[in-house]
Amino acid sequence: MTTVNTKNGATASRPTVLVGGGVLGLCVAWELARCGHRVVVLERDRVGSGASRGNAGEICSPIVGPLPAPGIVSTALKNMYRKDSALYVHPMAALTMGTFLLQMARNATAERFRAGVRALAQLGADTYDRFAAMSDSGVDIEVTRREYLYLFPSRDRAERKRAFLREHYPVRDDLGELLDGPELLTLERCLGERARAGFVLSGQAQVDPSTFVDALADALRANGVVIHEGARVTRIEPSSHEVRVESSVDTFAAGHVVVAAGAGSAVLTANLGLDLPVRAGKGYSFSIAPAQPLTRVLKLEEAHVGAVPLGDGVRIAGTMEFDAREDSFNPNRIREVVNAAAPYFTGVDWTRRTAQWMGARPMTPDGLPFIGAAPGHSRVYLATGHNMLGVMMAPSTAHLLARLIGGHEVPALRPFDPARALGRRARPVNRTVPGTSRRRDE
Ligand SMILES: Cc1cc2nc3c(=O)[nH]c(=O)nc-3n(C[C@H](O)[C@H](O)[C@H](O)COP(=O)(O)OP(=O)(O)OC[C@H]3O[C@@H](n4cnc5c(N)ncnc54)[C@H](O)[C@@H]3O)c2cc1C
């Protein structure tokens, strides 16, 4: 057992172990190291091998809300078995996912949605400051300010989305006028015939998620944090004076443990008596090279697809797939994203797409993450379930969680208290550990 020392039983001498080397685990490790913790990160594969590399890297806090919004979930659930639906539930997964999807539908009320928006706005209130603080303290990242261009096939749908944004978010100063197709074309020359109406939202940003993960890992190592890759955690066993963490490389005696294992978190918390409702919602991305460059982030709202300028090309990201085989790569989902996105572009050879990727988002039925102490276990904390918002919410989550672990009251974290998952006992675990991303270049 690697015990970075347990002989005298002094908690202070034990490391804090982070389970999961995704964007959440690495950001939490960074904040804890800065607070003086000796930190060890255990990652079953390579850092960023879950959902944290191939995503869209949009940073649009505080205009974020939980996925279960009134109307959206019921429409999605009605179409969920259709293979061209943006939310696709594989028939084999329907049995295991039934309760989860039902809970999601129940959470899609106007009242809960508003409460979720308020909570996430508070969590992300200082997002840009937190990214800046990381950069100032040695993480080599660049946050690029970008306008977002929302696109729709019709004027009334664009107007409805504009009204929705005005109703729920503080965007009045950033929201542009409604534009028609020819006006949109003057903004982005690569737009296609389905981009018939839209509007600009200014004041948003974007980060290259892969660069972010690498910069975090580099900064951590440079600051003495040990990152074990290929270290799969198999059991977390808290006692009164330490937490024993069993992994494929060694057993560690930790003072505290933070579970940030993304879609793999529920498996790890099962033996803590917590049936954590975190499930893998698989998303896909790939890159294209339009003949005309893209300068803004495109939000193809009806297609449920985002398009972001990245490097020399454009990353297209989207779809939500609940599948019994949680780490499998489904080429049909890529095809559906292509079909949904292609009419919004011109001058793109869609057969020449590169960097095809799948990542399992850690989804929760109320659309909110779990951040805080695991119920009944004062030495085990959770930082998981960030749904579709993990990149933008990671720095502020990490900052607030480090304060909580340091013994401070953190009211902004109350809505995310893992205690809300209580009341349901852990089930026997016999599913494969999910959360692996797949990259497929053709
Ligand atoms: C297509 C797509 C687009 C997205 N776009 C955006 C966006 O624009 N903006 C945004 O903010 N978010 C976006 N997201 C969501 C974002 O990617 C996730 O919320 C975020 O990456 C979750 O980070 P995480 O660290 O919690 O999980 P992960 O990145 O999955 O990391 C968890 C890590 O834990 C490891 N792990 C799991 N089990 C174990 C174990 N037993 N032992 C050791 N290690 C383990 C995994 O290997 C993995 O590396 C998008 C997601 C997808 C799929």
The ligand as an SDF file (V2000), in Angstrom:
LIG
                    3D

 53 58  0  0  0  0  0  0  0  0999 V2000
  -19.9300   16.7180  -27.5900 C   0  0  0  0  0  0  0  0  0  0  0  0
  -19.7530   17.4560  -26.2810 C   0  0  0  0  0  0  0  0  0  0  0  0
  -19.7070   18.8540  -26.2700 C   0  0  0  0  0  0  0  0  0  0  0  0
  -19.5540   19.5390  -25.0610 C   0  0  0  0  0  0  0  0  0  0  0  0
  -19.4260   20.9080  -25.0820 N   0  0  0  0  0  0  0  0  0  0  0  0
  -19.1950   21.5700  -23.9190 C   0  0  0  0  0  0  0  0  0  0  0  0
  -18.9940   22.9860  -23.9220 C   0  0  0  0  0  0  0  0  0  0  0  0
  -19.0250   23.6150  -24.9780 O   0  0  0  0  0  0  0  0  0  0  0  0
  -18.7500   23.6150  -22.7330 N   0  0  0  0  0  0  0  0  0  0  0  0
  -18.7350   22.9240  -21.5480 C   0  0  0  0  0  0  0  0  0  0  0  0
  -18.5560   23.5450  -20.5090 O   0  0  0  0  0  0  0  0  0  0  0  0
  -18.9340   21.5780  -21.5130 N   0  0  0  0  0  0  0  0  0  0  0  0
  -19.1520   20.9010  -22.6680 C   0  0  0  0  0  0  0  0  0  0  0  0
  -19.3500   19.5460  -22.6510 N   0  0  0  0  0  0  0  0  0  0  0  0
  -19.4300   18.8630  -21.3480 C   0  0  0  0  0  0  0  0  0  0  0  0
  -18.0590   18.6070  -20.7690 C   0  0  0  0  0  0  0  0  0  0  0  0
  -17.2630   17.9540  -21.7350 O   0  0  0  0  0  0  0  0  0  0  0  0
  -18.2040   17.7320  -19.5170 C   0  0  0  0  0  0  0  0  0  0  0  0
  -19.1550   18.2920  -18.6520 O   0  0  0  0  0  0  0  0  0  0  0  0
  -16.8630   17.6620  -18.7770 C   0  0  0  0  0  0  0  0  0  0  0  0
  -15.8390   17.2450  -19.6440 O   0  0  0  0  0  0  0  0  0  0  0  0
  -16.9660   16.6920  -17.6000 C   0  0  0  0  0  0  0  0  0  0  0  0
  -15.6960   16.6480  -17.0040 O   0  0  0  0  0  0  0  0  0  0  0  0
  -15.3730   15.5940  -15.8660 P   0  0  0  0  0  0  0  0  0  0  0  0
  -13.9850   15.8530  -15.4330 O   0  0  0  0  0  0  0  0  0  0  0  0
  -16.4680   15.6140  -14.8500 O   0  0  0  0  0  0  0  0  0  0  0  0
  -15.5270   14.1860  -16.5930 O   0  0  0  0  0  0  0  0  0  0  0  0
  -14.5070   13.4750  -17.6140 P   0  0  0  0  0  0  0  0  0  0  0  0
  -13.8830   14.4260  -18.5380 O   0  0  0  0  0  0  0  0  0  0  0  0
  -15.2470   12.3420  -18.2300 O   0  0  0  0  0  0  0  0  0  0  0  0
  -13.3600   12.9580  -16.6630 O   0  0  0  0  0  0  0  0  0  0  0  0
  -13.5600   11.8940  -15.7720 C   0  0  0  0  0  0  0  0  0  0  0  0
  -12.2570   11.1100  -15.7380 C   0  0  0  0  0  0  0  0  0  0  0  0
  -12.3660   10.1170  -14.7290 O   0  0  0  0  0  0  0  0  0  0  0  0
  -11.7370    8.9580  -15.1880 C   0  0  0  0  0  0  0  0  0  0  0  0
  -12.2780    7.8380  -14.4300 N   0  0  0  0  0  0  0  0  0  0  0  0
  -13.5270    7.3100  -14.4870 C   0  0  0  0  0  0  0  0  0  0  0  0
  -13.6190    6.2660  -13.6460 N   0  0  0  0  0  0  0  0  0  0  0  0
  -12.4220    6.1160  -13.0490 C   0  0  0  0  0  0  0  0  0  0  0  0
  -11.9040    5.2020  -12.1050 C   0  0  0  0  0  0  0  0  0  0  0  0
  -12.6470    4.2000  -11.6180 N   0  0  0  0  0  0  0  0  0  0  0  0
  -10.6190    5.3520  -11.7030 N   0  0  0  0  0  0  0  0  0  0  0  0
   -9.8350    6.3570  -12.1930 C   0  0  0  0  0  0  0  0  0  0  0  0
  -10.2800    7.2410  -13.1180 N   0  0  0  0  0  0  0  0  0  0  0  0
  -11.5580    7.1240  -13.5320 C   0  0  0  0  0  0  0  0  0  0  0  0
  -12.0570    8.9040  -16.6710 C   0  0  0  0  0  0  0  0  0  0  0  0
  -11.1430    8.1120  -17.4040 O   0  0  0  0  0  0  0  0  0  0  0  0
  -11.9940   10.3780  -17.0430 C   0  0  0  0  0  0  0  0  0  0  0  0
  -10.7380   10.7510  -17.5480 O   0  0  0  0  0  0  0  0  0  0  0  0
  -19.4850   18.8250  -23.8420 C   0  0  0  0  0  0  0  0  0  0  0  0
  -19.5070   17.4220  -23.8560 C   0  0  0  0  0  0  0  0  0  0  0  0
  -19.6230   16.7360  -25.0650 C   0  0  0  0  0  0  0  0  0  0  0  0
  -19.6200   15.2390  -25.0640 C   0  0  0  0  0  0  0  0  0  0  0  0
  1  2  1  0
  2  3  1  0
  2 52  2  0
  3  4  2  0
  4  5  1  0
  4 50  1  0
  5  6  2  0
  6  7  1  0
  6 13  1  0
  7  8  2  0
  7  9  1  0
  9 10  1  0
 10 11  2  0
 10 12  1  0
 12 13  2  0
 13 14  1  0
 14 15  1  0
 14 50  1  0
 15 16  1  0
 16 17  1  0
 16 18  1  0
 18 19  1  0
 18 20  1  0
 20 21  1  0
 20 22  1  0
 22 23  1  0
 23 24  1  0
 24 25  2  0
 24 26  1  0
 24 27  1  0
 27 28  1  0
 28 29  2  0
 28 30  1  0
 28 31  1  0
 31 32  1  0
 32 33  1  0
 33 34  1  0
 33 48  1  0
 34 35  1  0
 35 36  1  0
 35 46  1  0
 36 37  1  0
 36 45  1  0
 37 38  2  0
 38 39  1  0
 39 40  1  0
 39 45  2  0
 40 41  1  0
 40 42  2  0
 42 43  1  0
 43 44  2  0
 44 45  1  0
 46 47  1  0
 46 48  1  0
 48 49  1  0
 50 51  2  0
 51 52  1  0
 52 53  1  0
M  END
$$$$
